[in-house]
Amino acid sequence: MVRRASLLALVKRSFSVVYLKSGRIIALDCVNAIKDYVQGRALDSGAGLW
């Protein structure tokens, strides 16, 4: 599990959690983080951002 949040995000009450299994993304939780959600969906569709 990888948690992403910046100081500004903490003030805005937003965060993202990426769940990994064997180095692959298996789930993505984004709370009030639309940009993270969109990027995560692109990763899920195999767009090759990573």
C-alpha positions in Angstrom: 0.0 0.0 0.0 1.3 3.4 -0.9 -0.4 6.5 0.5 0.0 9.9 -1.2 -0.9 13.2 0.4 0.7 16.6 0.4 0.4 19.4 3.1 -2.0 21.2 0.8 -4.0 18.0 0.3 -4.2 17.5 4.1 -5.8 21.0 4.4 -8.2 20.1 1.6 -8.9 16.7 3.2 -7.8 14.7 0.1 -5.6 11.7 -0.3 -5.0 8.7 -2.5 -4.0 5.1 -1.6 -2.6 2.7 -4.2 -2.7 -1.0 -3.4 0.1 -3.1 -5.0 0.5 -6.8 -5.3 3.6 -8.3 -6.8 4.5 -4.8 -8.1 1.2 -4.4 -9.9 -1.6 -2.0 -9.1 -4.7 -3.9 -7.8 -6.8 -1.1 -6.4 -6.8 2.7 -6.1 -8.7 4.7 -3.5 -8.9 8.5 -4.1 -10.8 10.7 -1.7 -11.4 14.2 -3.1 -8.4 13.7 -5.5 -9.9 13.7 -9.0 -6.5 14.1 -10.7 -5.2 11.0 -9.0 -8.3 9.1 -9.9 -8.0 10.0 -13.6 -4.3 9.1 -13.7 -5.0 5.8 -11.9 -7.7 4.9 -14.5 -5.2 5.6 -17.2 -2.7 3.3 -15.6 -5.4 0.6 -15.2 -6.2 0.9 -18.9 -2.6 0.2 -19.9 -1.8 3.7 -21.1 1.8 3.2 -20.0 2.2 6.2 -17.7 4.5 4.2 -15.4 
